[in-house]
């Protein structure tokens, strides 16, 4: 059970609430990643598992009971924990969101490596059968008014809601992720990126150098809409790539022209780690989302014939 050699303290603000938050990631002998809300009386340990995902509507992954103890925007932190090889930790947090920091996974990862990690192996989950989760499946589970709202938002934005996330077996003993984004905004357009994690120094180095710093993004013209609905209040030029109103450029500089799709790799890694282990298989994310990532894991674990655990 690899864990931290010493605790790590991180502070910042939530990207949606905009409120300050303090977080302590502690070594643990208890297998698994757990959150505890220290600002709430009688808060239970919240297992960072796909089956404990309370919501994905706010463009993030939320762990716990949305009406009580929960923690939002865990995906960047989870990606960093996975890449650092940590599978046991208790994360104490005094707010409902993890700190957004610079909008990537890089600062989390660097803090874990600096603290040191004990030796051990992460549980492997081997995909044995193809599994697919589609946007149309998600829509079927929504009420009529929510479906109409979803259709209207996508229509106005010029986007087709035809995304899917597929998990398939592979013979590489690796997690191979191919993410594709298709946006009407010219600055993004169509972007595809593939990353293979083989649990070796080379694949970790690839993540650190080419993916970890990729930041979340959004359109500046949508910011006021989001803030009125309790979202994006902590977003600024230090933690979000802001697309201009025409969609042909950004208000701050990008690290790579395809930084947008590289960030989707971070999201996918973080969400896949809510499986409780190292998923070995091929993940194809076409216009994917946190909701689709969660649904494909639920479908994977719904039948024991779909996977093996090593």
C-alpha positions in Angstrom: 0.0 0.0 0.0 2.1 2.9 -1.2 1.5 6.1 0.7 3.2 9.4 1.5 6.3 9.4 3.8 5.0 12.6 5.4 1.9 14.7 5.2 1.5 17.4 2.6 -0.3 20.7 3.2 -1.9 22.6 0.3 -4.0 25.7 0.4 -5.7 27.7 -2.3 -9.2 28.5 -3.5 -12.1 26.6 -5.0 -12.6 27.2 -8.7 -16.4 27.3 -8.3 -16.9 28.7 -4.8 -13.9 31.1 -5.0 -13.5 30.5 -1.2 -10.2 29.7 0.5 -9.6 26.1 1.3 -6.9 24.2 3.3 -6.1 20.6 2.6 -3.8 18.1 4.3 -3.0 14.9 2.6 -1.9 12.4 5.3 -0.1 9.0 5.0 -2.4 6.1 5.8 -2.2 2.4 6.5 -5.9 2.1 5.4 -6.0 1.0 1.8 -7.7 3.6 -0.5 -8.0 7.3 -1.0 -10.4 9.0 1.5 -11.6 12.5 2.1 -12.8 13.9 5.4 -14.5 17.3 5.7 -13.0 18.7 8.9 -15.3 21.8 8.8 -18.4 19.6 9.2 -19.3 17.9 12.4 -19.6 14.1 12.2 -18.3 14.0 8.7 -17.5 10.4 7.6 -14.6 9.3 5.6 -15.5 9.7 1.9 -14.1 7.0 -0.3 -12.8 8.3 -3.6 -14.6 5.6 -5.6 -16.7 5.7 -8.8 -19.6 4.3 -6.7 -19.3 7.3 -4.3 -19.4 10.0 -7.0 -22.3 12.2 -6.0 -22.4 14.5 -9.0 -20.7 15.4 -12.2 -23.0 18.2 -13.4 -20.7 21.1 -12.4 -18.0 20.2 -15.0 -16.1 18.3 -12.3 -16.2 15.1 -10.3 -17.8 15.3 -6.8 -17.2 12.6 -4.1 -19.8 12.1 -1.4 -23.3 13.1 -0.5 -24.1 16.3 -2.4 -26.6 17.2 0.3 -24.1 16.8 3.2 -20.4 15.8 3.3 -18.9 16.0 -0.2 -15.8 17.3 -2.0 -15.9 18.8 -5.5 -13.3 18.9 -8.3 -11.2 16.0 -7.1 -10.1 14.9 -10.6 -6.8 16.9 -10.8 -5.8 15.7 -7.3 -6.7 12.1 -8.1 -4.6 12.2 -11.3 -1.6 13.4 -9.4 -2.1 10.7 -6.7 -2.2 8.1 -9.4 0.8 9.3 -11.2 2.8 9.6 -8.0 1.9 6.0 -7.2 -0.1 6.7 -4.0 -3.0 4.4 -3.3 -3.5 5.0 0.5 -4.1 8.5 1.9 -6.6 10.4 4.1 -7.3 13.9 2.8 -8.5 16.3 5.4 -10.2 19.4 3.9 -12.0 22.4 5.4 -14.2 23.2 2.5 -16.3 21.6 -0.2 -13.7 21.9 -3.0 -10.1 21.0 -3.5 -7.9 24.0 -4.2 -7.7 24.7 -8.0 -4.1 26.0 -7.7 -3.0 26.6 -11.3 -5.8 24.6 -12.9 -3.6 21.6 -13.6 -2.2 18.5 -11.8 1.4 19.7 -11.8 1.6 21.4 -8.4 -0.2 18.5 -6.6 2.2 16.0 -8.2 5.3 18.0 -7.3 4.2 18.3 -3.7 3.8 14.5 -3.4 7.1 13.7 -5.0 8.9 16.2 -2.7 7.3 14.6 0.4 8.4 11.1 -0.7 6.4 8.0 -1.4 6.7 4.5 0.3 7.2 1.5 -1.9 4.4 -0.8 -2.9 2.1 -1.7 -5.8 -1.2 -0.4 -6.9 -4.0 -2.9 -7.5 -4.5 -3.6 -11.2 -7.9 -3.8 -12.8 -7.7 -5.6 -16.2 -10.5 -4.8 -18.7 -11.7 -8.0 -20.3 -14.7 -6.9 -22.4 -15.5 -3.7 -24.4 -17.6 -1.2 -22.5 -19.1 2.0 -23.9 -20.9 4.9 -22.3 -22.7 7.4 -24.5 -24.1 10.9 -24.1 -27.5 9.6 -25.3 -27.6 7.2 -22.3 -26.9 10.2 -20.0 -29.8 12.2 -21.5 -32.2 9.3 -21.0 -31.7 9.5 -17.3 -32.5 13.2 -17.2 -35.9 14.9 -16.7 -37.6 16.4 -19.8 -36.8 20.0 -18.8 -33.1 19.2 -18.1 -32.9 17.5 -21.5 -34.3 20.5 -23.2 -31.9 22.8 -21.4 -29.0 20.5 -22.4 -30.2 20.6 -26.1 -30.6 24.4 -26.0 -27.1 25.1 -24.5 -25.4 22.8 -27.0 -27.4 24.2 -29.9 -26.5 27.8 -29.0 -22.9 26.9 -28.6 -22.8 25.1 -32.0 -21.9 21.8 -30.4 -23.3 18.3 -31.1 -23.9 16.2 -28.0 -22.7 12.9 -29.4 -19.8 12.1 -27.1 -18.8 8.7 -25.8 -16.2 7.0 -23.6 -15.2 3.5 -24.4 -13.0 1.0 -22.5 -11.5 -2.0 -24.3 -9.0 -4.7 -23.5 -5.4 -4.2 -24.7 -2.3 -6.3 -24.6 0.1 -3.6 -23.5 -0.2 -4.0 -19.7 -1.0 -0.3 -19.7 -3.7 2.4 -19.6 -3.8 3.8 -23.1 -5.9 7.0 -23.3 -6.9 8.7 -26.6 -8.9 11.8 -26.1 -10.6 13.8 -28.9 -12.2 17.3 -28.6 -14.3 18.9 -31.2 -15.3 22.5 -30.6 -16.8 25.1 -32.9 -14.3 27.6 -31.5 -11.5 28.0 -33.9 -8.8 28.1 -31.2 -9.7 24.5 -30.3 -11.3 23.0 -33.4 -10.6 19.2 -33.5 -7.8 18.0 -31.2 -6.7 14.5 -30.4 -4.0 13.3 -28.0 -2.9 9.8 -26.9 -1.1 9.0 -23.7 0.1 5.6 -22.5 0.8 4.9 -18.9 2.9 1.8 -18.5 3.8 2.2 -14.9 7.5 3.0 -15.6 9.7 6.0 -15.4 9.4 6.9 -19.1 5.6 7.1 -19.0 5.7 9.1 -15.7 8.2 11.5 -17.3 6.0 11.8 -20.4 3.1 12.8 -18.1 5.2 15.3 -16.1 6.7 17.0 -19.2 3.8 16.9 -21.6 0.5 16.7 -19.7 0.7 17.6 -16.0 0.7 21.4 -16.6 -2.2 21.5 -19.0 -4.9 23.7 -17.4 -8.7 23.7 -17.5 -10.4 26.0 -19.9 -13.6 27.9 -20.6 -15.1 30.7 -22.7 -14.9 34.1 -21.1 -18.4 35.0 -22.3 -19.8 32.1 -20.3 -18.2 33.2 -17.1 -21.0 35.5 -15.9 -23.6 32.8 -16.6 -21.6 30.3 -14.5 -21.0 32.7 -11.6 -24.7 33.4 -11.3 -25.2 29.6 -10.9 -22.5 29.2 -8.2 -19.8 28.1 -10.7 -16.5 29.6 -11.8 -16.3 32.2 -9.0 -12.7 31.3 -8.3 -11.7 31.2 -12.0 -9.1 33.7 -13.2 -6.2 34.1 -15.6 -3.9 32.1 -13.3 -5.9 28.9 -13.3 -8.0 28.8 -16.5 -7.3 29.2 -20.1 -9.9 31.8 -21.1 -11.2 31.7 -24.7 -12.1 35.1 -26.2 -15.7 35.8 -27.3 -14.9 35.1 -30.9 -13.4 31.8 -30.0 -10.4 32.4 -32.3 -7.9 33.1 -29.5 -7.3 33.2 -25.7 -7.0 36.0 -23.2 -3.9 34.4 -21.7 -1.1 32.3 -23.2 -1.3 28.6 -23.7 1.6 26.3 -23.0 0.8 24.1 -26.1 -1.6 24.8 -28.9 -3.4 21.6 -27.9 -3.3 22.2 -24.2 -7.1 21.8 -24.1 -7.1 18.1 -25.1 -4.1 17.4 -23.0 -6.1 18.6 -20.0 -8.7 16.1 -20.9 -6.1 13.4 -20.4 -5.6 14.7 -16.8 -9.4 14.5 -16.2 -9.6 11.0 -17.6 -6.7 9.7 -15.5 -8.2 11.3 -12.3 -11.6 9.8 -13.0 -10.3 6.4 -13.9 -8.5 6.3 -10.5 -11.9 6.3 -8.8 -11.9 2.7 -9.9 -9.7 2.1 -6.9 -6.7 0.9 -8.9 -4.7 1.0 -12.1 -7.1 0.3 -15.0 -5.3 -1.7 -17.7 -7.0 -1.2 -21.0 -7.6 1.2 -23.9 -9.7 4.2 -23.1 -11.2 6.2 -26.0 -12.8 9.5 -25.0 -14.6 11.2 -27.8 -16.0 14.5 -26.6 -15.9 12.9 -23.2 -17.0 14.2 -19.8 -16.8 13.4 -16.1 -20.3 12.0 -16.3 -19.3 9.6 -19.1 -16.1 8.6 -17.3 -18.2 7.7 -14.3 -20.8 5.9 -16.3 -18.2 3.7 -18.1 -16.8 2.6 -14.7 -20.2 1.8 -13.4 -20.9 -0.3 -16.4 -17.4 -2.0 -16.2 -18.0 -3.1 -12.6 -21.6 -4.1 -13.1 -20.5 -7.5 -14.3 -17.6 -9.5 -12.9 -17.0 -11.0 -16.4 -15.9 -7.5 -17.6 -12.7 -7.3 -15.6 -10.1 -9.1 -13.5 -8.4 -7.8 -10.4 -4.7 -8.5 -9.9 
